[in-house]
Amino acid sequence: MGFFDALFGSKKRTNVEVVPDHIWMTTDAKFSGLAKEAEQRSKSGL
């Protein structure tokens, strides 16, 4: 329990998925990266 949690109470957990941003240098790299991410998500069940 942190200091602010003790003062203000702990936060309720939410169902928000935090996904890091991706920056691609070319259009080909962008579509390749998107395809790879879609494949990984379909295997993980998201």
C-alpha distance matrix in Angstrom:
0.0 3.8 6.8 8.4 6.1 6.7 10.2 11.2 9.4 8.0 11.0 13.6 14.6 18.2 21.1 21.7 23.0 22.5 25.7 26.6 29.8 33.0 35.9 39.3 42.2 44.9 45.6 46.4 43.1 41.3 43.0 42.6 38.8 38.6 40.7 38.5 35.3 37.1 38.2 34.8 33.3 36.2 35.7 31.9 32.7 30.9
3.8 0.0 3.8 5.6 5.1 6.3 8.8 10.1 9.6 8.7 11.2 14.5 15.7 18.8 21.8 21.8 23.0 22.0 25.1 25.6 28.6 31.8 34.5 37.9 40.7 43.6 44.4 45.4 42.1 40.3 42.3 42.1 38.3 38.2 40.5 38.4 35.2 37.2 38.6 35.2 33.8 37.0 36.6 33.0 33.8 31.8
6.8 3.8 0.0 3.8 5.4 5.2 6.5 8.8 9.6 10.1 12.7 16.3 18.1 21.0 24.3 24.1 25.6 24.5 27.6 27.9 30.6 33.9 36.3 39.9 42.5 45.5 46.4 47.6 44.3 42.5 44.7 44.6 40.8 40.7 43.2 41.3 38.1 40.0 41.6 38.3 36.9 40.1 39.9 36.3 37.1 34.8
8.4 5.6 3.8 0.0 3.8 5.3 4.9 5.8 7.3 8.1 10.1 13.9 15.9 18.6 22.0 21.7 23.6 22.5 25.8 26.3 28.8 32.3 34.7 38.4 41.0 43.9 44.6 46.1 42.9 40.8 43.0 43.2 39.4 39.0 41.7 40.0 36.6 38.4 40.3 37.2 35.4 38.6 38.8 35.2 35.7 33.2
6.1 5.1 5.4 3.8 0.0 3.8 5.4 5.3 4.6 4.7 7.6 11.1 13.3 16.4 19.9 20.2 22.2 21.7 25.2 26.2 28.9 32.4 35.2 38.7 41.6 44.3 44.8 46.1 43.0 40.8 42.6 42.7 39.0 38.4 40.9 39.2 35.7 37.3 39.0 35.8 33.9 36.9 37.0 33.3 33.6 31.3
6.7 6.3 5.2 5.3 3.8 0.0 3.8 5.9 5.6 7.4 10.8 14.0 16.5 19.7 23.2 23.8 25.8 25.4 28.9 29.9 32.6 36.1 38.8 42.4 45.2 48.0 48.5 49.8 46.6 44.5 46.4 46.4 42.7 42.1 44.5 42.8 39.3 40.9 42.5 39.3 37.4 40.4 40.3 36.6 36.9 34.7
10.2 8.8 6.5 4.9 5.4 3.8 0.0 3.8 6.0 8.8 11.6 14.9 17.8 20.6 24.3 24.5 26.8 26.3 29.7 30.6 33.1 36.6 39.2 42.8 45.5 48.3 48.9 50.4 47.3 45.1 47.1 47.4 43.6 43.0 45.6 44.1 40.6 42.1 44.0 40.9 38.9 41.9 42.2 38.5 38.7 36.2
11.2 10.1 8.8 5.8 5.3 5.9 3.8 0.0 3.8 6.8 8.7 11.9 15.0 17.5 21.3 21.6 24.2 23.9 27.5 28.6 31.0 34.7 37.3 40.9 43.8 46.4 46.7 48.2 45.4 42.9 44.7 45.2 41.5 40.6 43.3 42.0 38.4 39.7 41.7 38.8 36.6 39.5 40.0 36.4 36.2 33.6
9.4 9.6 9.6 7.3 4.6 5.6 6.0 3.8 0.0 3.8 6.6 9.3 12.5 15.5 19.2 20.0 22.7 22.8 26.5 28.0 30.7 34.3 37.2 40.7 43.8 46.2 46.4 47.7 44.8 42.4 43.9 44.3 40.6 39.6 42.0 40.6 37.0 38.1 39.9 37.0 34.7 37.4 37.8 34.1 33.8 31.4
8.0 8.7 10.1 8.1 4.7 7.4 8.8 6.8 3.8 0.0 3.8 6.6 9.2 12.5 16.0 16.9 19.3 19.6 23.3 24.9 27.8 31.3 34.4 37.8 41.0 43.3 43.4 44.6 41.7 39.3 40.8 41.0 37.3 36.4 38.6 37.1 33.5 34.7 36.4 33.3 31.1 33.8 34.1 30.4 30.2 27.9
11.0 11.2 12.7 10.1 7.6 10.8 11.6 8.7 6.6 3.8 0.0 3.8 6.3 9.1 12.8 13.5 16.1 16.5 20.3 22.2 24.9 28.5 31.5 35.0 38.2 40.4 40.3 41.6 38.8 36.2 37.6 38.1 34.4 33.3 35.6 34.3 30.6 31.6 33.5 30.7 28.3 31.0 31.6 27.9 27.6 25.0
13.6 14.5 16.3 13.9 11.1 14.0 14.9 11.9 9.3 6.6 3.8 0.0 3.8 6.5 10.1 11.7 14.7 15.9 19.7 22.1 24.9 28.4 31.7 34.9 38.4 40.3 39.9 41.0 38.3 35.7 36.7 37.2 33.6 32.2 34.2 33.1 29.4 30.0 31.8 29.2 26.5 28.9 29.5 25.9 25.1 22.7
14.6 15.7 18.1 15.9 13.3 16.5 17.8 15.0 12.5 9.2 6.3 3.8 0.0 3.8 7.0 8.7 11.4 12.9 16.6 19.3 22.3 25.6 29.0 32.1 35.6 37.4 37.0 37.9 35.2 32.6 33.5 33.8 30.3 28.9 30.8 29.5 25.9 26.5 28.2 25.4 22.8 25.2 25.8 22.1 21.5 19.1
18.2 18.8 21.0 18.6 16.4 19.7 20.6 17.5 15.5 12.5 9.1 6.5 3.8 0.0 3.8 5.5 8.8 10.9 14.5 17.5 20.2 23.5 26.9 29.9 33.5 35.0 34.3 35.3 32.9 30.0 30.8 31.4 28.0 26.2 28.2 27.3 23.5 23.8 25.9 23.5 20.5 22.8 23.9 20.4 19.5 16.7
21.1 21.8 24.3 22.0 19.9 23.2 24.3 21.3 19.2 16.0 12.8 10.1 7.0 3.8 0.0 3.8 6.5 9.6 12.7 16.2 18.8 21.8 25.3 28.0 31.7 32.9 31.9 32.7 30.4 27.6 28.0 28.5 25.3 23.3 25.0 24.2 20.5 20.5 22.5 20.2 17.1 19.2 20.4 17.1 15.9 13.0
21.7 21.8 24.1 21.7 20.2 23.8 24.5 21.6 20.0 16.9 13.5 11.7 8.7 5.5 3.8 0.0 3.8 6.3 9.5 12.8 15.2 18.4 21.8 24.6 28.2 29.6 28.8 29.8 27.5 24.6 25.3 26.0 22.7 20.8 22.9 22.2 18.4 18.8 21.2 19.0 16.0 18.7 20.1 17.0 16.2 12.9
23.0 23.0 25.6 23.6 22.2 25.8 26.8 24.2 22.7 19.3 16.1 14.7 11.4 8.8 6.5 3.8 0.0 3.8 6.2 9.8 12.5 15.4 19.0 21.6 25.3 26.7 25.9 26.7 24.2 21.5 22.2 22.6 19.2 17.5 19.6 18.7 14.9 15.6 17.8 15.5 12.8 15.8 17.1 14.1 13.9 10.5
22.5 22.0 24.5 22.5 21.7 25.4 26.3 23.9 22.8 19.6 16.5 15.9 12.9 10.9 9.6 6.3 3.8 0.0 3.8 6.6 9.6 12.7 16.2 19.2 22.8 24.6 24.3 25.2 22.4 19.9 21.2 21.6 17.9 16.8 19.4 18.2 14.6 16.1 18.4 16.0 14.0 17.4 18.6 15.8 16.3 13.1
25.7 25.1 27.6 25.8 25.2 28.9 29.7 27.5 26.5 23.3 20.3 19.7 16.6 14.5 12.7 9.5 6.2 3.8 0.0 3.8 6.6 9.2 12.9 15.7 19.3 20.9 20.6 21.5 18.7 16.2 17.6 17.8 14.2 13.3 16.0 14.8 11.3 13.2 15.7 13.4 11.9 15.5 16.8 14.6 15.6 12.4
26.6 25.6 27.9 26.3 26.2 29.9 30.6 28.6 28.0 24.9 22.2 22.1 19.3 17.5 16.2 12.8 9.8 6.6 3.8 0.0 3.8 6.6 10.0 13.1 16.5 18.7 19.0 19.9 16.8 14.7 16.8 16.9 13.2 13.1 16.2 14.8 11.8 14.5 16.9 14.7 14.1 17.8 18.9 17.0 18.5 15.6
29.8 28.6 30.6 28.8 28.9 32.6 33.1 31.0 30.7 27.8 24.9 24.9 22.3 20.2 18.8 15.2 12.5 9.6 6.6 3.8 0.0 3.8 6.8 10.1 13.4 15.6 15.9 17.3 14.5 12.1 14.6 15.3 11.8 11.8 15.3 14.7 12.1 14.7 17.4 16.0 15.5 19.0 20.5 19.2 20.5 17.6
33.0 31.8 33.9 32.3 32.4 36.1 36.6 34.7 34.3 31.3 28.5 28.4 25.6 23.5 21.8 18.4 15.4 12.7 9.2 6.6 3.8 0.0 3.8 6.6 10.1 12.1 12.7 13.8 10.8 8.8 11.6 12.1 8.7 9.5 13.0 12.4 10.6 13.5 16.0 15.0 15.3 18.6 20.0 19.3 21.0 18.4
35.9 34.5 36.3 34.7 35.2 38.8 39.2 37.3 37.2 34.4 31.5 31.7 29.0 26.9 25.3 21.8 19.0 16.2 12.9 10.0 6.8 3.8 0.0 3.8 6.7 9.2 10.5 12.2 9.4 7.8 11.4 12.2 9.6 10.9 14.4 14.2 13.2 16.0 18.4 17.9 18.5 21.5 23.0 22.7 24.4 21.9
39.3 37.9 39.9 38.4 38.7 42.4 42.8 40.9 40.7 37.8 35.0 34.9 32.1 29.9 28.0 24.6 21.6 19.2 15.7 13.1 10.1 6.6 3.8 0.0 3.8 5.7 7.3 8.6 5.9 5.2 9.0 9.6 8.1 10.0 12.9 13.1 13.1 15.7 17.7 17.9 19.0 21.5 23.0 23.3 25.1 23.0
42.2 40.7 42.5 41.0 41.6 45.2 45.5 43.8 43.8 41.0 38.2 38.4 35.6 33.5 31.7 28.2 25.3 22.8 19.3 16.5 13.4 10.1 6.7 3.8 0.0 3.8 7.1 8.6 6.8 7.5 11.0 11.6 11.0 13.2 15.7 16.0 16.6 19.1 20.8 21.2 22.6 24.9 26.3 26.9 28.7 26.7
44.9 43.6 45.5 43.9 44.3 48.0 48.3 46.4 46.2 43.3 40.4 40.3 37.4 35.0 32.9 29.6 26.7 24.6 20.9 18.7 15.6 12.1 9.2 5.7 3.8 0.0 3.8 5.4 5.2 6.3 8.9 9.9 10.6 12.4 14.4 15.4 16.5 18.4 20.1 21.1 22.5 24.4 26.0 27.0 28.6 26.8
45.6 44.4 46.4 44.6 44.8 48.5 48.9 46.7 46.4 43.4 40.3 39.9 37.0 34.3 31.9 28.8 25.9 24.3 20.6 19.0 15.9 12.7 10.5 7.3 7.1 3.8 0.0 3.8 5.4 4.9 6.3 8.5 9.8 10.6 12.3 14.2 15.3 16.5 18.4 20.0 21.0 22.5 24.5 25.8 27.0 25.2
46.4 45.4 47.6 46.1 46.1 49.8 50.4 48.2 47.7 44.6 41.6 41.0 37.9 35.3 32.7 29.8 26.7 25.2 21.5 19.9 17.3 13.8 12.2 8.6 8.6 5.4 3.8 0.0 3.8 5.4 5.4 6.1 8.5 10.0 10.7 12.3 14.3 15.4 16.6 18.5 20.1 21.2 22.9 24.5 26.0 24.7
43.1 42.1 44.3 42.9 43.0 46.6 47.3 45.4 44.8 41.7 38.8 38.3 35.2 32.9 30.4 27.5 24.2 22.4 18.7 16.8 14.5 10.8 9.4 5.9 6.8 5.2 5.4 3.8 0.0 3.8 5.6 5.0 6.0 8.5 9.8 10.4 12.1 14.1 15.3 16.4 18.2 19.9 21.2 22.5 24.3 22.9
41.3 40.3 42.5 40.8 40.8 44.5 45.1 42.9 42.4 39.3 36.2 35.7 32.6 30.0 27.6 24.6 21.5 19.9 16.2 14.7 12.1 8.8 7.8 5.2 7.5 6.3 4.9 5.4 3.8 0.0 3.8 5.4 5.2 6.1 8.6 9.9 10.5 12.2 14.2 15.4 16.4 18.3 20.1 21.1 22.5 20.7
43.0 42.3 44.7 43.0 42.6 46.4 47.1 44.7 43.9 40.8 37.6 36.7 33.5 30.8 28.0 25.3 22.2 21.2 17.6 16.8 14.6 11.6 11.4 9.0 11.0 8.9 6.3 5.4 5.6 3.8 0.0 3.8 5.4 5.0 6.1 8.5 9.8 10.4 12.2 14.2 15.2 16.3 18.4 19.9 21.0 19.6
42.6 42.1 44.6 43.2 42.7 46.4 47.4 45.2 44.3 41.0 38.1 37.2 33.8 31.4 28.5 26.0 22.6 21.6 17.8 16.9 15.3 12.1 12.2 9.6 11.6 9.9 8.5 6.1 5.0 5.4 3.8 0.0 3.8 5.5 5.2 6.3 8.7 10.0 10.7 12.5 14.4 15.5 16.9 18.6 20.3 19.4
38.8 38.3 40.8 39.4 39.0 42.7 43.6 41.5 40.6 37.3 34.4 33.6 30.3 28.0 25.3 22.7 19.2 17.9 14.2 13.2 11.8 8.7 9.6 8.1 11.0 10.6 9.8 8.5 6.0 5.2 5.4 3.8 0.0 3.8 5.4 5.1 6.1 8.6 9.9 10.6 12.3 14.2 15.5 16.5 18.4 17.1
38.6 38.2 40.7 39.0 38.4 42.1 43.0 40.6 39.6 36.4 33.3 32.2 28.9 26.2 23.3 20.8 17.5 16.8 13.3 13.1 11.8 9.5 10.9 10.0 13.2 12.4 10.6 10.0 8.5 6.1 5.0 5.5 3.8 0.0 3.8 5.4 5.1 6.1 8.5 9.9 10.5 12.2 14.3 15.3 16.4 14.8
40.7 40.5 43.2 41.7 40.9 44.5 45.6 43.3 42.0 38.6 35.6 34.2 30.8 28.2 25.0 22.9 19.6 19.4 16.0 16.2 15.3 13.0 14.4 12.9 15.7 14.4 12.3 10.7 9.8 8.6 6.1 5.2 5.4 3.8 0.0 3.8 5.5 5.1 6.2 8.7 10.0 10.6 12.5 14.4 15.5 14.8
38.5 38.4 41.3 40.0 39.2 42.8 44.1 42.0 40.6 37.1 34.3 33.1 29.5 27.3 24.2 22.2 18.7 18.2 14.8 14.8 14.7 12.4 14.2 13.1 16.0 15.4 14.2 12.3 10.4 9.9 8.5 6.3 5.1 5.4 3.8 0.0 3.8 5.5 5.1 6.2 8.7 10.0 10.8 12.5 14.5 14.0
35.3 35.2 38.1 36.6 35.7 39.3 40.6 38.4 37.0 33.5 30.6 29.4 25.9 23.5 20.5 18.4 14.9 14.6 11.3 11.8 12.1 10.6 13.2 13.1 16.6 16.5 15.3 14.3 12.1 10.5 9.8 8.7 6.1 5.1 5.5 3.8 0.0 3.8 5.4 5.1 6.1 8.6 10.0 10.6 12.3 11.1
37.1 37.2 40.0 38.4 37.3 40.9 42.1 39.7 38.1 34.7 31.6 30.0 26.5 23.8 20.5 18.8 15.6 16.1 13.2 14.5 14.7 13.5 16.0 15.7 19.1 18.4 16.5 15.4 14.1 12.2 10.4 10.0 8.6 6.1 5.1 5.5 3.8 0.0 3.8 5.5 5.1 6.1 8.7 9.9 10.6 9.6
38.2 38.6 41.6 40.3 39.0 42.5 44.0 41.7 39.9 36.4 33.5 31.8 28.2 25.9 22.5 21.2 17.8 18.4 15.7 16.9 17.4 16.0 18.4 17.7 20.8 20.1 18.4 16.6 15.3 14.2 12.2 10.7 9.9 8.5 6.2 5.1 5.4 3.8 0.0 3.8 5.5 5.2 6.3 8.7 10.2 10.5
34.8 35.2 38.3 37.2 35.8 39.3 40.9 38.8 37.0 33.3 30.7 29.2 25.4 23.5 20.2 19.0 15.5 16.0 13.4 14.7 16.0 15.0 17.9 17.9 21.2 21.1 20.0 18.5 16.4 15.4 14.2 12.5 10.6 9.9 8.7 6.2 5.1 5.5 3.8 0.0 3.8 5.5 5.2 6.2 8.8 9.0
33.3 33.8 36.9 35.4 33.9 37.4 38.9 36.6 34.7 31.1 28.3 26.5 22.8 20.5 17.1 16.0 12.8 14.0 11.9 14.1 15.5 15.3 18.5 19.0 22.6 22.5 21.0 20.1 18.2 16.4 15.2 14.4 12.3 10.5 10.0 8.7 6.1 5.1 5.5 3.8 0.0 3.8 5.4 5.1 6.2 5.5
36.2 37.0 40.1 38.6 36.9 40.4 41.9 39.5 37.4 33.8 31.0 28.9 25.2 22.8 19.2 18.7 15.8 17.4 15.5 17.8 19.0 18.6 21.5 21.5 24.9 24.4 22.5 21.2 19.9 18.3 16.3 15.5 14.2 12.2 10.6 10.0 8.6 6.1 5.2 5.5 3.8 0.0 3.8 5.5 5.3 6.3
35.7 36.6 39.9 38.8 37.0 40.3 42.2 40.0 37.8 34.1 31.6 29.5 25.8 23.9 20.4 20.1 17.1 18.6 16.8 18.9 20.5 20.0 23.0 23.0 26.3 26.0 24.5 22.9 21.2 20.1 18.4 16.9 15.5 14.3 12.5 10.8 10.0 8.7 6.3 5.2 5.4 3.8 0.0 3.8 5.5 8.0
31.9 33.0 36.3 35.2 33.3 36.6 38.5 36.4 34.1 30.4 27.9 25.9 22.1 20.4 17.1 17.0 14.1 15.8 14.6 17.0 19.2 19.3 22.7 23.3 26.9 27.0 25.8 24.5 22.5 21.1 19.9 18.6 16.5 15.3 14.4 12.5 10.6 9.9 8.7 6.2 5.1 5.5 3.8 0.0 3.8 5.8
32.7 33.8 37.1 35.7 33.6 36.9 38.7 36.2 33.8 30.2 27.6 25.1 21.5 19.5 15.9 16.2 13.9 16.3 15.6 18.5 20.5 21.0 24.4 25.1 28.7 28.6 27.0 26.0 24.3 22.5 21.0 20.3 18.4 16.4 15.5 14.5 12.3 10.6 10.2 8.8 6.2 5.3 5.5 3.8 0.0 3.8
30.9 31.8 34.8 33.2 31.3 34.7 36.2 33.6 31.4 27.9 25.0 22.7 19.1 16.7 13.0 12.9 10.5 13.1 12.4 15.6 17.6 18.4 21.9 23.0 26.7 26.8 25.2 24.7 22.9 20.7 19.6 19.4 17.1 14.8 14.8 14.0 11.1 9.6 10.5 9.0 5.5 6.3 8.0 5.8 3.8 0.0
